[in-house]
Amino acid sequence: MSTETILTNARIVTADAEFDGTVVVRDGRIAEVAVGRSHAPGAIDLDSDYLVPGLVELHTDNMEKHFAPRPGVKWPSLPAVMAHDAQIAAAGITTVFDSLALGDVRGDTDRVLNRERMIEAVLAVSDRRMSRAEHRLHLRCEIVADDAVEAIDRWIDLPLVGLISINDHTPGQRQFLDPEKLRHYHTKKYGMTNAEFEVFSVRAIELHHKNAARNRSEVVARAQARALPIASHDDATRAHVQEAVENGMTIAEFPTTHEAAAASREAGLAVLVGAPNLVMGGSHSGNIAAIDLLQAGQADILSSDYVPASLMESIFKLPATGTGISLPQAVRLASLNPARAVGLCDRGEIAPERRADLVRVHVLDGAPLVRTVWREGQRVV
């Protein structure tokens, strides 16, 4: 039996325009997009609120905080993943790639100890279609870890795996080229003393020399054999980007310098930047500001990273920043562009035949408030 929903009196944001109009949804797909108001019986009046496509998130570690709300606390798996899912959907994200850390430069941290529970919980709710958003897995391979290859071999063939990234958080590498910034980060965030940081730093550098090159080669080979998209992470130099190109990578996550971002764009990589960076006006690590990369035309994708709500907030903030980025262009950064970067061609824009992943947004005093979310035509928020 066919089902139809008509959403009208909306400010519709398509991939290249915005206008007052109507969207007709039929059997989970967008059947029609039209200018003007519908007077059909049963049409849902959106009171001139914005209607944007469901957002596509490629990199978020938001789930970790629900599984370990405090250090050493192991929250029950299903309630944890459902709480994460509710937060994601309420932010207007209808497709999310949950980032799972396969290894940590700091050792057996909560994110490592909980990774199996997180994967099993995502699989459980996805198999039963219990989640509001569609969840996929982004395996973040910390290549200094002793068990990086063992971990990728264990999980890479899961059907929900849709993205692999290569990470190296060794002191003096990539995100923290300045070891002093890393010292400050670890002593503030993790409560390390300076002496403890010195021990950690020496050990991390030893692991880098022991494992990084070999593990990187092994993980990349496995991803390539399965035709999975691969992302580099925290590139800082042209040499980093050249290595990514040689490895067949197609996404550059959070480049830390103009040099790396420009080189990534020149090489055809899709450059992903952080929405929290944009909202806050800069990087918490002291690296390049996302707004500067957007201003220079060196960014293609926005990611909420650790704050799901930052994605919608940054989209509506961008047009007023003087970058020349329109609202349709801003929306593409968090919908169509990330969808295409990972080969999802059925979503990410309001257009006929696309999935009816839609978000109603009301702007109050400049703040975008998500009011309703539909995934494949079904209301989930």
C-alpha atoms as one frame of an Amber mdcrd trajectory, in Angstrom:
protein
   0.000   0.000   0.000   1.415   3.371  -1.037   1.926   6.035   1.642   2.141
   9.750   0.928   3.095  12.771   3.017   2.893  16.369   1.810   5.033  18.986
   3.547   4.090  22.508   2.521   4.608  26.179   3.388   8.290  25.390   3.961
  11.479  27.288   3.162  13.053  24.489   1.145  16.830  24.286   0.803  17.945
  22.217  -2.186  21.501  21.629  -3.371  21.601  24.950  -5.206  18.631  27.082
  -4.145  16.179  28.012  -1.422  12.533  28.880  -1.967   9.084  28.668  -0.432
   7.485  25.447  -1.535   6.203  21.936  -1.082   7.761  18.476  -0.892   5.732
  15.365  -1.625   7.012  12.136  -0.067   5.813   8.784  -1.339   6.926   5.374
  -0.057  10.036   6.714   1.638  11.260   8.707  -1.371  10.881  12.297  -2.474
   8.322  12.211  -5.276   7.996  15.928  -6.030   9.581  19.261  -5.126   7.548
  22.301  -6.137   7.500  26.054  -5.658   4.423  27.344  -3.863   1.948  26.104
  -1.329  -0.159  22.957  -1.540  -3.845  23.018  -0.592  -4.207  19.249  -0.694
  -6.198  17.730   2.184  -3.861  16.462   4.888  -0.864  18.521   3.793   1.382
  19.361   6.773   1.911  23.110   7.167   5.478  23.839   8.262   4.718  27.490
   9.086   7.582  28.799   6.916  10.208  26.804   8.803  13.225  25.600   6.856
  13.210  22.131   5.333  16.719  20.760   4.757  17.974  17.297   3.834  18.904
  14.913   6.622  22.537  15.507   7.563  25.242  12.936   6.870  27.919  12.642
   9.565  31.164  10.863   8.660  33.163  11.233  11.873  31.750  11.395  15.378
  33.011   9.833  18.586  29.917  11.037  20.443  28.924   7.459  21.267  31.967
   7.008  23.515  30.679   9.400  26.168  27.432   7.422  26.473  29.301   4.144
  27.059  31.731   5.743  29.511  30.021   8.842  30.988  32.844   9.028  33.525
  36.299   7.424  33.515  35.984   3.743  34.348  32.168   3.725  34.200  30.694
   1.101  31.846  27.127   2.121  31.028  24.824  -0.683  29.766  25.256  -1.090
  26.008  21.741  -0.851  24.563  20.637   2.143  26.662  23.950   3.818  25.790
  23.633   3.379  22.029  19.979   4.439  22.067  20.818   7.594  24.018  23.523
   8.380  21.471  21.108   7.682  18.629  18.481  10.002  20.102  21.033  12.808
  20.397  22.217  12.275  16.833  18.714  12.278  15.360  17.664  15.306  17.410
  20.596  17.159  15.815  19.121  16.493  12.353  21.600  13.760  11.451  19.866
  10.902   9.624  22.980   8.993   8.492  25.846   8.667  10.948  29.209   6.959
  10.667  30.061   6.124  14.264  33.813   6.416  14.740  35.295   3.482  16.645
  38.891   3.724  17.795  40.868   0.597  16.948  43.655   1.429  19.348  44.671
   4.490  21.341  48.097   6.039  21.679  47.416   6.165  25.444  46.881   2.393
  25.676  43.831   0.515  26.944  41.595   3.511  27.521  37.795   3.409  27.870
  37.358   3.936  24.123  39.424   0.814  23.444  37.918  -1.287  26.215  34.395
  -0.397  25.062  34.858  -0.744  21.306  33.509  -4.292  21.104  30.459  -3.359
  23.169  29.850  -0.321  20.964  30.084  -2.327  17.745  27.792  -5.062  19.044
  25.228  -2.492  20.223  25.183  -0.656  16.875  24.735  -3.965  15.055  21.923
  -5.002  17.403  19.812  -1.862  17.025  20.492  -1.651  13.285  19.497  -5.269
  12.648  16.198  -4.648  14.447  15.677  -1.191  12.853  15.347   0.276  16.335
  17.436   3.377  15.699  16.160   6.760  14.599  19.191   7.499  12.417  20.862
   5.038  10.072  24.123   3.933  11.667  27.250   2.844   9.847  30.742   2.204
  11.167  33.876   4.256  10.668  36.896   2.261  11.849  39.597   4.624  13.103
  42.878   2.718  12.983  45.482   4.049  15.400  48.490   2.665  13.565  50.869
   2.818  16.536  48.787   0.272  18.461  50.197  -3.231  18.726  46.837  -4.775
  17.835  45.833  -2.407  14.989  45.958  -5.074  12.274  44.358  -7.719  14.489
  41.495  -5.320  15.230  40.915  -4.377  11.596  40.880  -8.047  10.612  38.239
  -8.721  13.256  35.766  -6.050  12.149  36.486  -4.806   8.625  34.093  -7.276
   6.965  31.054  -6.236   8.981  28.375  -5.045   6.526  27.947  -1.704   8.330
  31.612  -0.731   7.859  31.680   2.111   5.352  34.845   4.090   6.089  38.396
   3.428   7.283  40.719   6.137   8.562  44.408   6.124   9.404  45.313   7.872
  12.660  48.665   8.582  14.303  48.486  10.618  17.507  52.163  10.238  18.406
  53.655  13.347  20.083  55.193  15.543  17.388  53.005  14.033  14.665  50.125
  15.619  12.756  47.561  17.046  15.226  50.241  17.945  17.721  53.344  18.950
  15.767  54.309  21.000  18.816  54.819  18.514  21.689  54.240  21.310  24.192
  50.670  21.722  22.951  50.213  17.987  23.425  51.631  18.249  26.948  49.144
  20.972  27.781  46.274  18.974  26.246  47.056  15.791  28.174  47.793  17.429
  31.504  44.542  19.414  31.318  42.211  16.785  29.811  43.584  13.606  31.377
  45.103  14.983  34.560  48.624  13.756  33.774  51.521  15.167  35.736  54.502
  16.400  33.730  56.418  13.287  34.799  53.600  11.009  33.662  53.431  12.859
  30.357  57.164  12.312  29.796  56.763   8.556  30.326  53.735   8.498  28.004
  55.535  10.511  25.328  58.616   8.270  25.279  56.464   5.150  25.104  54.267
   6.575  22.331  57.278   7.490  20.195  58.708   3.985  20.678  55.418   2.467
  19.488  55.381   4.782  16.478  58.811   3.624  15.329  57.912   0.004  16.026
  54.459  -0.171  14.409  53.336   2.830  12.369  54.789   2.124   8.923  53.995
  -1.589   8.937  50.477  -1.201  10.350  49.647   1.592   7.934  50.611  -0.575
   4.978  48.636  -3.555   6.262  45.468  -1.601   7.045  45.497   0.297   3.746
  45.913  -2.954   1.814  42.904  -4.466   3.553  40.719  -1.428   2.882  41.769
  -1.273  -0.757  41.028  -4.972  -1.252  37.456  -4.301  -0.150  37.061  -1.046
  -2.103  36.325   0.827   1.122  36.892   4.596   1.163  39.943   5.561   3.207
  40.543   8.842   5.046  43.767  10.370   6.251  43.632  12.106   9.625  45.259
  15.317  10.864  47.626  15.771   7.911  50.003  18.683   8.505  52.442  18.681
   5.563  52.566  18.066   1.826  54.513  14.907   2.585  51.602  13.632   4.659
  49.218  14.358   1.790  51.487  12.707  -0.755  51.547   9.592   1.395  47.744
   9.679   1.564  47.514   9.937  -2.224  49.903   7.026  -2.660  47.668   5.013
  -0.321  44.596   5.740  -2.445  42.880   7.884   0.168  39.982  10.077  -0.932
  39.106  12.034   2.240  41.342  14.312   4.315  40.014  14.580   7.873  40.865
  17.691   9.860  44.043  18.890   8.099  45.905  20.988  10.633  47.543  23.522
   8.282  46.757  25.537   5.144  49.597  23.667   3.468  48.003  20.272   4.009
  44.494  21.456   3.133  45.644  23.085  -0.102  47.669  20.025  -1.078  44.689
  17.765  -0.346  42.388  19.827  -2.576  44.989  19.889  -5.344  45.188  16.096
  -5.136  41.409  15.712  -5.341  40.790  14.657  -1.738  37.579  15.824  -0.071
  38.630  17.960   2.889  36.636  17.477   6.115  36.698  20.130   8.843  35.163
  20.315  12.300  31.876  22.071  12.973  32.820  22.684  16.655  35.932  24.467
  15.352  33.677  26.673  13.218  31.144  27.372  15.963  33.846  28.200  18.536
  35.933  30.245  16.116  39.040  28.080  16.190  40.735  24.787  16.988  41.060
  23.594  20.594  44.454  22.165  19.567  45.717  25.496  18.243  45.648  24.380
  14.597  44.117  26.104  11.572  40.607  27.510  11.991  37.873  25.835   9.942
  36.498  29.227   8.902  39.850  30.078   7.317  39.821  26.896   5.234  36.219
  27.544   4.188  37.094  31.135   3.303  39.965  29.873   1.151  37.757  27.314
  -0.593  39.774  24.466   0.926  36.985  22.578   2.723  34.274  20.283   1.347
  32.673  18.549   4.340  31.620  19.528   7.845  31.710  17.045  10.731  30.187
  17.419  14.181  33.125  15.459  15.666  32.293  15.530  19.398  29.222  17.873
  19.459  26.296  16.586  17.335  24.359  19.862  17.517  27.305  21.799  16.085
  26.573  20.546  12.572  23.222  22.308  12.152  24.456  25.338  14.075  27.460
  25.763  11.781  25.337  25.387   8.646  23.103  28.299   9.603  26.028  30.330
  10.932  28.098  30.188   7.751  26.065  32.504   5.488  26.574  35.366   7.958
  30.354  34.959   8.281  31.321  36.945   5.182  32.776  33.921   3.415  30.328
  34.203   0.522  28.914  30.780   1.341  25.155  30.655   0.790  22.778  28.531
   2.837  22.417  25.901   0.067  26.213  25.700  -0.169  26.492  25.377   3.613
  23.869  22.636   3.691  25.768  20.681   1.029  28.811  20.617   3.311  26.887
  18.446   5.769  24.620  16.457   3.462  25.325  15.943  -0.234  29.114  16.298
  -0.072  29.721  13.729   2.696  27.179  11.344   1.149  29.002  11.421  -2.183
  32.408  11.085  -0.506  31.451   7.630   0.777  29.430   6.526  -2.243  25.914
   7.077  -0.865  24.170   8.413  -3.967  20.592   7.970  -2.753  20.539  10.754
  -0.137  21.920  14.125   0.884  19.662  16.483  -1.061  16.033  17.435  -1.494
  15.378  16.207  -5.019  13.035  13.715  -6.716  13.943  10.053  -6.242  16.209
  10.733  -3.279  15.531   9.220   0.136  13.061  11.268   2.120  15.531  12.098
   4.881  14.296  15.542   5.887  14.682  17.986   8.762  12.384  20.825   9.784
  14.359  23.696  11.323  12.975  26.762  13.085  15.367  29.687  13.523  14.885
  31.506  16.835  17.050  34.553  17.585  19.562  33.259  15.048  19.730  29.759
  16.536  18.568  26.826  14.351  16.261  24.549  16.343  15.474  21.098  14.966
  11.729  20.540  15.295  10.996  17.421  13.244  13.085  14.752  11.504  11.984
  12.202   8.923  14.077   9.219   7.877  12.928   7.540   4.673   9.614   9.334
   5.054   8.992   8.116   8.616   9.003  10.647  11.419  11.737   9.789  13.945
  11.897  13.044  15.972
